[in-house]
Each structure stands twice: as C-alpha cells, then as structure tokens.
Amino acid sequence: MGGAVVDDEAPTVKAPDGGWGWAVLAGCFVITGFSYAFPKAVSVFFKELIREFGVGYSDTAWISSILLAMLYGTGPLCSVMVNRFGCRPVMMVGGLFASLGMILASFSTSIIHIYLSTGVVTGLGLALNFQPSLIMLNRYFSLKRPLANGLSAAGSPVFLCCLSPLGQLLQDYYGWRGGFLILGGLLLNCCVCGALMKPLPIPKTVEQQHDQQDKKKTKKLLDFSVFKDRGFVIYTLAASIMVLGLFVPPVFVVSYAKELGNEDTKSALLLTTLGFIDIFARPTCGVIAGLTWVRPRCVYLFSFAMLFNGIADLVGSQSKDYVSLVIFCIFFGISYGMVGALQFEVLMAIVGTEKFSSAIGLVLLVEAIAVLVGPPSAGRLLDATKNYMYVFLLAGSEVLLSGVVLATCNFLFIKTEPCELTLSPGESVTLADDRMKQSSSMPQKVISENKNDNNVRPKSEAVDSQEVERFLKEPEANGDMAACPETCL
C-alpha cells in the first residue's frame, strides 16, 4: 500500500474533509445501503421459499433475523480484524463472503442451508464491510463529518426502495434461485467499495515518532477502556433501549393498515412513503448537525430525534384510518431519518477517531441482543392482545425512554467546558464540551486543567510539552503551519 500505514492513523494526521474522502463517502453510501436494506429486501423471496421447502412464515423470517444478528453481533470480531489487518483488506474479504453466501444459497436443498449461507456467511460479509466503512469515513472527515454521516446513512432508504422491486423482478423472471445468484454477483460491488478505502498517508516525522512508540507498547486489538468513558456508557445504554422499539413500526405498519381494511397494494405504499421521507431527512439532519452552534450539542439533537420518534409511535397507535397512517409514516420517516443520520456521528464525537474502531464493535454487540429481542417481543404482544395499538405503544415507550435516558444522563453526569478554537483566518468553531476529543498534540495547559476533574472524560494519552511545541512549529506537508492542533484529526 505504498508508504502509508495500513490503518492506525495517528491523531496528528489531518482529515482532508474532501478530496478522496468523497470517494470514500460514495463507498460508504453503497455499503450502508446493502447492510441495512438487504435483510429486508430478501423478504420478497419468502413466499417462494415457503412453497419450495414446505415451511412456515416464521421459519423464513429467521433468515432476516440471522442476517441482522450477524451484522450487529460480530462487531467485536470486525474491530479486532480492522485493528489487525486494516479496513481495506477486511472489506475486500467481506465482499467475497457476502457474494459467496448468496451464490451458495442458490443451490440450497433445505431452509437450514439458507440459514447458514444467506444468514451466516452473507451476514458476516456485510458486517465486515459496514463497520470498516464507517471507520474510514470518520478518518476522512472532521469538520464536514455530520454531513458525511447524513449522506452515507441515506444509502439505507435509497437501496431499500431499489432492492425490493429488483428482487421481485428477479424472482418473476428467474425464480428465487436465479434471483439469489444474481444478487450474489451484485454484492461483489462491496469489493469495489473496499478498494476505495485508501489509508491516509502519514508524514515521515510523525511516522518516525509512532515507530518509536510502537516499540514501547503493543497495540490493543480491542480496546475495552472505552467503558471508562461515562459518555460511551450512557450512549450504549440509551442505544440498546432505543433499538428495542425502533425497528418495530416499519415491520408492523403494513399489517396494521391491512387490519384496518385497506388493500394490499395500498398498504404497501406506506413503506414507500416512509422510505421516501427518510431519504431526504438523513442528509438534511446531517447539515443541521454540522452547524457551528448545534454540533457541540449533537447528543441533545440525537435525544430530540429519539423523543420525536417515540412520540410519533405513541400518536400513531391511535390511527383509525389510512390517512392517519400516512401522516404517521411522514413524521416517523422524519424522526427515523434523524436517528439514522445521528447515531454514529454522536458515537464518533464521544470516543474520537482513535478508539472508534473498538467502540462501534462493542456497541453493535450490545445492540444485537436488543435487535433480536425487540420485534419478536412485539409479535408476542400482538398474539396475546390481537391489537396493533399496544404494539405501537410499547415501541414508542421504549424509544421515548431511550431519549430521556440519553439527555438526562448527559446533562447530569457529563461536564461541559465551552472554549473557542480558531481554525484559520476568518473561520472558527466553538466546541461546547469535552465530548469532542482532543488530539495527542493538545497543549499541556488544557490537559492539566482537566486532569483532576473526575466528571471530564479522560484523554487517550498525555503529551510532553516540548513535543507539543515542536509539533506546532513544524510545517505541514503542504508548507502551511498547523493553525490548531485540535483540527489535525
């Protein structure tokens, strides 16, 4: 890979906020689309699988459940592989696994074979692509990161609107086996996206310093020290509660409409409406989150999105006709898009670039349990009550609770310290709290002020003041002076 390091870029490497980063963003858009839309798009083949293997709908539903479980549950494994081999090789291998799983599934002779091929193998392949793509996006964007996260998250609704009709078309012309085979070839595009994830080059002086540091310490493949960060613990708890109810309404809204006496085609349009609103909500929220006043308080915007989503569920539970369900889908799509655009942006802001690869793996592992529990629990409630109102009330209460937990705990337990940082002549940004991680070249004065404060998140490492002074005086590769060490992420 030339003279660049594989993956462990130093905090002193400045994020380009553009350039090749836009190619990385395009790859992340595609990977996010495949990862979130594929488990739902596979459901168009369920009727054919039921007829082919003589199983029930609940048996085929396990295919999507296993896909999602692999996507979330293999988070720590992905973190270890990324920290060991780098993002690009892991994504290339993941693309091969994702494609191989669907190709093998086309030759299946039982539903168990599809569980293993589509569920396990393809699910693992998508997981090996999804997490590294987010890590690379975090490294290529700093000031424009909220917008980049919003644009990449829009891949989910866009691909859902495309893959579901495509799957139905393939099934009509080639059957489910031919459809699986063609989708397997389509997933090879994950390898192309992986090839776009070019590691950031490190200046020679910085590279020499880190070579000396590597001799003194061994790099952790999975950093559990993130659990010492109060902000990370609060985020993980709130996110786990949120996913219990977040995915329930999209699963049941079509059945809810049919229960009210609407036609199948008319009921299915509700998901189209939700997805269409979601497409525009995610990048719009990314733009809002990147505003100077909003970005330091992004965690509270995320809390608002949760509260908005929960309230939409609670109000939607009282729907009695098709028009009220359409209105519900509009507001749910807005709030759902806000949550999708902000969830990883907030995590990046909390833990910083250095620990993000480990943090996201651990968060996804915890969320995997909630993802498996949430929709089945709602289904059991529906079987017991025969009333969709209680399902939406349960989902709304869970998401509402997560927003309250996130906002309240951050307000009570996370101390904020406003400060003004100059980026360049005529340009500035305010960081309202210590949630935005400082680089390892941070001035010694700031570190000493926070050292004895137990309510402020611990920094990743302390730096000698002479080293800081030497770094600030040293010119960048393009000949410019480093205007502010905090912007060199």
C-alpha positions in Angstrom: 0.0 0.0 0.0 2.9 2.3 -0.7 4.5 4.3 2.1 1.2 4.8 4.0 0.3 2.9 7.2 -2.4 0.3 6.9 -4.9 1.7 9.3 -3.8 3.1 12.6 -3.5 6.7 11.5 -2.1 9.0 14.2 -4.3 11.7 15.7 -1.9 14.3 14.2 -2.9 13.3 10.6 -5.4 16.0 9.4 -8.7 14.8 8.0 -8.9 16.1 4.4 -12.6 16.8 4.6 -12.9 16.3 0.9 -10.7 15.1 -1.9 -10.5 11.3 -1.9 -12.9 11.5 1.0 -15.8 11.9 -1.4 -14.9 8.6 -3.0 -14.8 7.0 0.5 -18.2 8.6 1.2 -19.6 7.0 -2.0 -18.3 3.6 -1.0 -19.8 4.1 2.5 -23.2 5.0 0.9 -23.3 1.8 -1.0 -22.1 -0.4 1.9 -24.7 1.2 4.2 -27.4 0.6 1.6 -26.5 -3.1 1.3 -26.1 -3.7 5.0 -29.4 -2.3 6.2 -31.6 -2.9 3.1 -30.5 -6.4 2.2 -32.1 -8.2 5.2 -35.4 -6.5 4.3 -35.1 -7.0 0.6 -34.6 -10.7 0.9 -38.1 -11.0 2.4 -39.6 -10.7 -1.2 -38.5 -14.3 -1.7 -40.2 -15.7 1.4 -43.4 -16.9 -0.3 -41.4 -18.9 -2.9 -39.2 -20.4 -0.1 -42.3 -21.4 1.9 -43.7 -23.2 -1.2 -40.3 -24.8 -2.1 -39.4 -26.2 1.4 -42.8 -26.5 3.0 -42.1 -24.3 6.0 -44.0 -21.5 7.7 -43.5 -17.7 7.5 -41.9 -17.7 10.9 -39.2 -20.1 9.7 -38.3 -17.9 6.7 -38.3 -14.8 8.9 -35.3 -16.3 10.7 -33.3 -15.5 7.5 -33.5 -11.8 8.0 -33.1 -12.2 11.8 -29.8 -14.1 11.4 -28.6 -11.5 8.9 -29.2 -8.7 11.3 -27.7 -10.7 14.2 -24.5 -11.3 12.3 -24.4 -7.6 11.2 -24.6 -6.4 14.9 -23.3 -9.4 16.8 -19.9 -9.7 15.0 -19.0 -6.1 15.9 -16.0 -7.0 18.2 -14.7 -9.5 15.7 -14.8 -6.8 13.0 -13.0 -4.4 15.4 -10.2 -6.9 16.0 -9.7 -7.6 12.3 -9.7 -3.9 11.4 -7.1 -3.2 14.1 -5.0 -6.1 13.0 -5.2 -6.0 9.1 -6.7 -2.6 8.2 -10.0 -1.5 6.7 -9.3 -2.2 3.0 -8.3 -5.9 3.3 -11.2 -6.6 5.7 -13.7 -5.1 3.3 -12.4 -6.9 0.3 -12.7 -10.2 2.1 -16.1 -9.2 3.4 -17.3 -8.5 -0.1 -16.3 -12.0 -1.2 -18.1 -13.6 1.8 -21.3 -11.6 1.1 -21.3 -12.7 -2.5 -20.3 -16.3 -1.8 -23.2 -16.7 0.8 -25.9 -15.8 -1.8 -24.3 -17.9 -4.5 -24.3 -20.9 -2.2 -27.8 -20.2 -1.1 -29.0 -20.6 -4.8 -28.1 -24.3 -4.6 -29.8 -24.9 -1.2 -31.9 -28.0 -0.7 -33.3 -27.1 2.7 -34.1 -24.0 4.8 -31.2 -24.8 7.1 -28.8 -24.4 4.2 -30.2 -20.9 3.6 -29.8 -20.0 7.3 -26.1 -20.9 7.0 -25.4 -19.4 3.6 -27.5 -16.3 3.4 -27.9 -15.7 7.2 -24.4 -16.5 8.5 -22.0 -16.2 5.5 -23.6 -13.2 3.8 -24.4 -11.6 7.2 -20.7 -11.9 8.2 -19.6 -10.5 4.8 -21.9 -7.4 5.2 -20.7 -6.9 8.8 -17.0 -6.9 7.6 -17.9 -4.2 5.2 -20.2 -2.0 7.2 -18.1 -1.3 10.3 -14.8 -0.6 8.4 -16.6 1.8 6.0 -17.8 3.9 9.0 -14.3 3.9 10.5 -12.8 5.2 7.2 -15.5 7.9 6.9 -14.6 9.0 10.4 -10.9 9.4 9.4 -11.5 11.3 6.2 -14.0 13.8 7.6 -13.8 16.1 10.6 -15.5 19.5 10.1 -17.8 18.0 7.4 -18.4 14.8 9.3 -22.0 15.3 10.3 -22.9 16.0 6.6 -20.9 13.0 5.5 -22.7 10.7 8.0 -26.1 12.0 6.9 -25.3 11.4 3.2 -23.9 7.9 3.8 -26.9 7.0 6.0 -29.2 7.9 3.1 -28.0 4.8 1.4 -30.3 2.7 3.5 -33.6 4.0 2.3 -32.4 4.5 -1.3 -31.3 0.9 -1.6 -34.4 -0.4 0.1 -36.5 1.4 -2.5 -34.4 -0.2 -5.2 -33.6 -3.7 -4.0 -37.1 -4.7 -3.1 -38.5 -4.1 -6.6 -35.4 -5.6 -8.1 -35.8 -8.7 -6.0 -39.4 -9.1 -7.1 -38.4 -8.6 -10.7 -35.6 -11.2 -10.5 -38.0 -13.7 -8.8 -40.6 -13.3 -11.6 -38.1 -13.9 -14.4 -35.5 -16.3 -12.9 -37.1 -17.8 -9.8 -35.7 -17.5 -6.3 -32.6 -19.5 -7.2 -31.7 -17.3 -10.1 -32.5 -14.2 -8.1 -30.2 -15.3 -5.3 -27.4 -16.0 -7.8 -27.7 -12.5 -9.4 -27.9 -10.8 -6.1 -24.7 -12.6 -5.1 -23.0 -11.1 -8.1 -24.4 -7.7 -7.2 -22.8 -8.0 -3.8 -19.3 -8.2 -5.4 -19.6 -4.4 -5.6 -18.7 -4.4 -1.9 -15.2 -5.4 -3.0 -15.1 -2.3 -5.3 -16.2 -0.1 -2.3 -13.5 -1.7 -0.2 -10.9 -0.8 -2.8 -11.9 2.8 -2.4 -10.9 2.8 1.3 -7.3 4.2 0.8 -5.5 4.7 4.1 -4.5 8.3 4.9 -0.7 8.9 4.4 1.3 9.9 7.4 4.1 12.5 7.3 7.6 11.0 7.8 8.3 12.8 11.0 5.0 11.6 12.6 5.6 8.1 11.3 9.1 8.0 12.9 7.6 9.1 16.3 5.0 6.4 16.1 7.5 3.8 15.2 9.3 4.6 18.4 6.1 4.5 20.4 5.1 1.1 18.9 8.4 -0.4 20.3 7.3 0.7 23.8 3.7 -0.5 23.7 1.7 -3.2 22.0 -1.4 -2.0 20.1 -4.7 -3.3 21.6 -6.8 -5.3 19.1 -10.0 -4.5 21.1 -9.9 -1.5 23.5 -12.2 -2.1 26.4 -11.1 1.1 28.1 -13.9 2.9 26.3 -16.2 1.6 29.1 -14.3 4.0 31.4 -15.8 6.9 29.4 -19.1 7.9 31.0 -20.4 9.3 27.8 -19.8 6.0 26.0 -21.6 4.0 28.7 -24.6 6.4 28.6 -24.7 6.2 24.8 -24.6 2.4 24.8 -27.3 2.1 27.4 -29.6 4.5 25.6 -28.9 3.0 22.1 -29.7 -0.5 23.5 -33.1 0.7 24.8 -33.8 2.5 21.6 -33.3 -0.4 19.2 -35.8 -2.5 21.2 -38.6 -0.4 19.6 -37.0 1.5 16.7 -37.5 -1.2 14.1 -40.9 -2.4 15.2 -43.2 0.1 13.4 -41.7 -0.5 9.9 -42.3 -4.2 10.4 -45.9 -3.9 11.5 -47.3 -0.8 9.8 -48.3 -2.7 6.6 -50.1 -5.4 8.6 -51.7 -2.6 10.7 -53.1 -1.0 7.5 -54.4 -4.3 6.3 -56.1 -4.9 9.7 -58.0 -1.6 9.2 -59.4 -3.0 5.9 -57.1 -1.4 3.3 -55.9 -3.2 0.1 -52.5 -4.9 0.0 -51.1 -2.6 -2.6 -52.4 0.5 -0.8 -51.0 -0.8 2.5 -47.5 -1.4 0.9 -47.4 2.2 -0.2 -47.0 3.2 3.4 -43.4 1.8 3.5 -42.7 3.6 0.2 -43.9 6.9 1.8 -41.8 6.2 4.9 -38.7 5.5 2.8 -39.1 8.5 0.5 -39.3 10.9 3.5 -36.3 9.1 5.1 -34.1 9.7 2.0 -34.4 13.5 2.4 -34.4 13.5 6.2 -31.0 12.0 6.7 -28.8 14.4 4.7 -30.9 17.4 5.9 -30.3 16.3 9.5 -26.6 15.9 8.7 -26.5 19.6 7.5 -28.2 20.8 10.7 -25.9 18.7 12.9 -22.9 20.3 11.3 -23.9 23.9 12.2 -21.5 25.7 14.5 -23.9 26.1 17.4 -25.5 22.6 17.0 -22.5 20.3 16.5 -21.1 20.6 20.1 -24.6 19.8 21.4 -25.2 17.0 18.9 -26.0 14.5 21.6 -29.0 16.5 22.6 -30.2 16.7 19.0 -29.9 12.9 19.0 -32.0 12.8 22.1 -34.6 15.0 20.5 -34.7 12.6 17.5 -35.4 9.7 19.9 -38.2 11.7 21.7 -39.7 12.7 18.3 -39.7 9.1 17.1 -41.2 7.8 20.3 -44.0 10.4 20.3 -44.7 9.6 16.7 -45.2 5.9 17.7 -47.5 6.8 20.6 -49.7 9.1 18.4 -49.6 6.6 15.5 -51.0 3.9 17.8 -54.3 5.8 17.8 -54.7 5.7 14.0 -58.1 4.5 12.8 -57.9 5.1 9.1 -55.5 5.1 6.1 -55.0 8.9 6.1 -53.9 8.9 9.7 -51.4 6.1 9.0 -49.9 8.2 6.1 -49.5 11.1 8.4 -47.8 8.8 10.9 -45.4 7.5 8.3 -44.4 11.0 7.3 -43.5 12.0 10.9 -42.0 8.6 11.6 -39.9 8.9 8.5 -38.5 12.3 9.5 -37.6 11.1 13.0 -36.3 7.7 11.8 -34.0 9.6 9.3 -32.8 11.9 12.1 -31.9 8.9 14.3 -30.1 7.1 11.3 -28.1 10.2 10.5 -27.0 11.0 14.1 -26.4 7.6 15.8 -22.8 7.1 14.5 -22.0 10.8 14.4 -22.7 11.1 18.1 -20.6 8.0 18.8 -17.7 9.4 16.8 -17.9 12.6 18.7 -17.9 10.8 22.1 -15.0 8.4 21.7 -12.9 10.2 19.0 -11.1 8.7 16.0 -8.5 6.6 17.9 -11.0 4.4 19.8 -13.9 4.4 17.3 -13.0 1.1 15.8 -13.3 -0.7 19.1 -16.2 1.4 20.4 -18.5 0.7 17.4 -17.8 -3.0 17.6 -18.8 -3.2 21.3 -21.9 -1.0 20.8 -23.1 -3.2 17.9 -22.6 -6.3 20.0 -24.8 -4.9 22.8 -27.4 -3.7 20.3 -27.5 -7.2 18.7 -29.2 -8.6 21.7 -31.9 -5.9 21.7 -32.4 -6.3 17.9 -33.2 -10.0 18.4 -35.5 -9.3 21.3 -37.4 -6.3 20.1 -39.6 -7.4 17.1 -40.3 -10.9 18.4 -41.4 -9.4 21.7 -43.8 -7.1 19.8 -45.0 -10.1 17.9 -45.8 -12.0 21.1 -47.7 -9.0 22.4 -49.7 -8.8 19.2 -50.6 -12.5 19.5 -51.7 -12.0 23.1 -53.8 -8.9 22.6 -54.8 -9.0 18.9 -54.4 -5.3 18.9 -51.8 -3.3 17.0 -52.3 -0.3 19.3 -50.4 -2.0 22.1 -47.5 -2.9 19.8 -47.0 0.8 18.8 -47.4 1.9 22.4 -44.7 -0.5 23.5 -42.3 0.6 20.7 -42.9 4.3 21.4 -42.4 3.9 25.1 -39.1 2.2 24.6 -37.7 4.8 22.2 -39.1 7.6 24.3 -37.3 6.2 27.4 -34.0 6.0 25.5 -34.2 9.7 24.6 -34.9 10.6 28.2 -32.0 8.5 29.5 -29.5 10.0 27.0 -30.5 13.6 27.6 -30.8 13.4 31.3 -27.7 11.4 32.0 -25.6 13.6 29.7 -26.9 16.7 31.4 -26.3 15.4 35.0 -23.1 13.4 34.6 -21.1 15.0 31.7 -19.5 18.3 32.5 -19.3 20.9 29.7 -16.5 23.4 29.2 -17.0 26.0 26.4 -14.0 27.1 24.5 -13.3 28.9 21.3 -10.8 27.4 18.8 -9.6 29.3 15.8 -9.3 27.1 12.7 -8.0 29.6 10.1 -8.1 33.3 9.5 -11.7 34.3 9.4 -13.0 30.8 10.3 -13.8 29.5 13.8 -15.8 26.8 15.5 -17.0 26.5 19.1 -16.6 23.3 21.0 -19.0 23.4 23.9 -17.9 20.4 25.8 -15.1 17.9 26.1 -17.1 15.4 24.1 -15.2 16.4 21.0 -11.9 14.6 21.6 -8.6 16.5 21.5 -5.6 15.2 19.6 -2.5 13.9 21.2 -0.8 17.2 20.4 -3.1 19.1 22.7 -1.5 21.9 24.8 -0.3 20.8 28.2 -2.2 23.5 29.9 -5.6 22.1 28.9 -4.6 18.6 29.9 -3.5 19.8 33.4 -6.8 21.6 33.9 -8.8 18.5 33.2 -6.5 16.0 34.9 -8.1 16.3 38.4 -11.7 16.6 37.2 -13.5 13.3 37.6 -16.5 14.5 35.6 -14.5 15.2 32.4 -13.7 12.3 30.1 -10.1 11.0 30.3 -7.9 11.8 27.4 -6.3 8.9 25.5 -2.8 9.9 26.4 -0.7 12.7 27.9 1.9 14.5 25.7 5.1 16.2 26.7 5.0 20.0 26.3 8.3 20.1 24.4 6.8 17.6 21.9 3.7 19.8 21.5 5.8 22.9 20.9 7.9 21.0 18.4 4.8 19.8 16.5 3.3 23.3 16.4 6.4 24.8 14.9 6.9 22.0 12.4 5.4 22.8 8.9 2.7 20.6 7.3 3.4 18.6 4.2 1.9 21.4 2.0 4.1 24.1 3.7 1.4 25.6 5.9 1.7 25.9 9.7 -0.7 23.9 11.9 -3.3 26.5 12.8 -4.8 24.5 15.7 -3.8 21.0 16.9 -7.5 20.2 17.5 -8.2 20.3 13.8 -5.5 17.8 12.9 -7.7 14.7 13.4 
